[in-house]
Structures are given as C-alpha cells and as structure tokens.
Amino acid sequence: MKTVERDATERAKERKERKEIAEGMKNQGNKAFRAGDYNKALNYFNKAIEQVKDSSLLYTNRALTFINLGLYFRALSDCDTALKIYEKSFKAKLYKAQCLAMLSATDEAESIINDLIHDHPEQKDIIEGEDNFFIWRLIIESFLSITVHY
C-alpha cells in the first residue's frame, strides 16, 4: 500500500513540476508573441504543450500563433483540440471561426460567430469588433456571392 501511495505522490509531484515548466514556457511564448516573434512564440508553446497536453489555454495560444503565421489548418486543429479539452472555450471558438473564414468556409464560420454572440452577448463588441478582420472577410465573402440581376 505504501508503494501505491508513494507512486501517486511521485506522479503528483512530477505533474506539478511539468505544470510549472509549462507555465514558464507559456509566459515566454506570450512575451515573444507580444513582441511579434511568432516563430519563437510557437517554439515556446510547443515546449509547454510537451509538458502539459491537457491545457485548452496552451492550444488556443498556439492556435493564435499559427493564425498569425498564416497556418490556418494547423490553427484549426489546435482549436479543435482545445474544444475537446474544454468545449466552452470562447477563444477556441473565436479562433476557429477566424480560421474557417480565412479558409473560405464562411457558412460554418458565420454559424460559430452567431453561436458565440448568442452564448456570450456580453462579448459582442469583441466578436464583432473592427480588430476582428475575419468578420470583415465574412462580409466581403457574402457580398461577393450576391448575384446581381440587371
């Protein structure tokens, strides 16, 4: 019985150490991201995820980094992983909509955006804000798909 307790204690200690390492890597990644060094940020977020694979936040941070690098399919994958970990992740849904819009899956992106506005009316300004260029992309896509009759 003592062996089982010792193993559980050891695993908990190792998990705590991995979380601390991941937190440091995440902070360094955030710093690099804010400085606009997306490749460096990506490296730090990758290292953080190696330590802790069940953090929705780490996957959303890396997804946003992928978006800024123009790697929308990889970002989309991270958004899906983040949503498997925490299905209510606002950022994962927002970034997923952005990726889908950039990949011209505008109907699906618009559906996610409408769901976000419905589920988070207090965040409507963030969702529809002028800084969210993907909303403008949806508008442009919708405009271009309109058939004009003379």
C-alpha positions in Angstrom: 0.0 0.0 0.0 2.9 2.4 0.8 4.3 1.8 -2.7 1.0 2.8 -4.3 0.8 5.9 -2.1 4.4 6.8 -2.9 3.8 6.3 -6.7 0.7 8.6 -6.5 2.7 11.2 -4.6 5.6 10.9 -7.0 3.2 11.3 -10.0 1.6 14.3 -8.4 5.0 15.9 -7.8 6.0 15.3 -11.4 2.8 16.7 -12.7 3.2 19.8 -10.6 6.8 20.2 -11.9 5.6 19.8 -15.5 2.9 22.4 -15.0 5.4 24.9 -13.6 7.7 24.3 -16.6 4.7 24.7 -19.0 3.7 27.9 -17.2 7.2 29.3 -17.7 7.2 28.3 -21.4 3.7 29.8 -21.8 4.8 33.1 -20.3 7.9 33.2 -22.6 5.7 32.4 -25.5 3.3 35.2 -24.6 6.2 37.6 -24.4 7.6 36.5 -27.8 4.1 36.8 -29.3 3.6 40.3 -28.0 7.0 41.2 -29.5 5.7 39.9 -32.8 8.2 37.0 -32.9 5.7 34.3 -33.8 8.2 31.6 -34.6 9.8 32.0 -31.2 6.4 32.0 -29.6 5.5 28.9 -31.4 8.6 27.2 -30.1 7.7 28.1 -26.5 4.1 27.0 -26.9 5.2 23.7 -28.4 7.5 23.1 -25.4 4.7 24.0 -23.0 2.3 21.5 -24.7 5.0 18.8 -24.5 4.9 19.2 -20.7 1.1 19.6 -20.3 -1.1 18.1 -23.0 -4.5 18.8 -21.4 -4.5 22.6 -21.3 -7.0 24.3 -23.5 -5.3 27.6 -23.0 -2.0 26.4 -24.4 -3.7 25.1 -27.5 -5.6 28.4 -28.0 -2.3 30.3 -27.6 -0.6 28.2 -30.1 -3.6 28.4 -32.5 -3.4 32.2 -32.4 0.3 32.0 -33.1 -0.5 29.7 -36.1 -3.1 32.2 -37.3 -0.5 35.0 -37.2 1.9 32.8 -39.2 -0.9 32.1 -41.8 -1.1 28.4 -40.9 -4.9 28.2 -40.7 -5.2 24.4 -40.9 -2.8 23.9 -38.0 -4.6 26.6 -36.0 -7.9 24.9 -36.8 -6.5 21.6 -35.5 -5.4 23.3 -32.2 -8.8 24.9 -31.8 -10.5 21.5 -32.2 -8.1 20.0 -29.6 -8.8 22.9 -27.2 -12.5 22.4 -27.6 -12.1 18.6 -26.9 -10.4 19.6 -23.6 -12.9 22.4 -22.8 -15.9 22.5 -25.0 -17.0 26.0 -23.9 -13.7 27.7 -24.7 -14.6 31.2 -26.0 -11.2 31.8 -27.6 -11.0 28.4 -29.2 -14.4 29.0 -30.9 -13.5 32.6 -31.9 -10.2 31.5 -33.4 -11.9 28.5 -35.1 -14.3 30.9 -36.8 -11.4 33.1 -37.9 -9.6 30.1 -39.4 -12.7 28.9 -41.2 -13.4 32.3 -42.6 -9.8 32.6 -43.8 -10.2 29.1 -45.4 -13.4 30.3 -47.1 -15.7 28.1 -45.0 -17.8 31.2 -44.4 -21.1 29.5 -43.6 -19.5 27.4 -40.8 -17.6 30.4 -39.6 -20.7 32.5 -39.5 -22.6 29.8 -37.6 -19.9 29.7 -35.0 -19.9 33.5 -34.7 -23.7 33.6 -34.4 -23.5 30.9 -31.6 -20.8 33.0 -29.8 -22.9 36.1 -30.0 -25.9 34.1 -28.7 -24.0 32.4 -25.9 -21.8 35.4 -25.0 -23.8 38.6 -25.6 -21.5 40.5 -23.3 -18.7 39.7 -25.7 -20.4 41.0 -28.8 -18.1 44.0 -29.1 -15.1 41.7 -29.1 -16.7 39.3 -31.5 -17.8 41.9 -34.0 -15.0 44.5 -33.2 -13.2 46.2 -36.1 -10.0 44.4 -34.9 -11.6 41.1 -35.9 -10.7 41.2 -39.6 -12.3 37.8 -40.1 -15.8 39.4 -39.6 -14.9 41.7 -42.5 -13.8 38.7 -44.5 -17.2 37.1 -44.0 -18.9 40.3 -45.0 -16.8 40.5 -48.2 -17.4 36.8 -49.0 -21.1 37.3 -48.6 -21.0 40.4 -50.7 -19.1 38.7 -53.5 -21.5 35.8 -53.5 -24.5 38.0 -54.2 -25.8 37.7 -57.7 -26.6 41.0 -59.3 -29.5 41.0 -61.8 -29.8 43.7 -64.4 
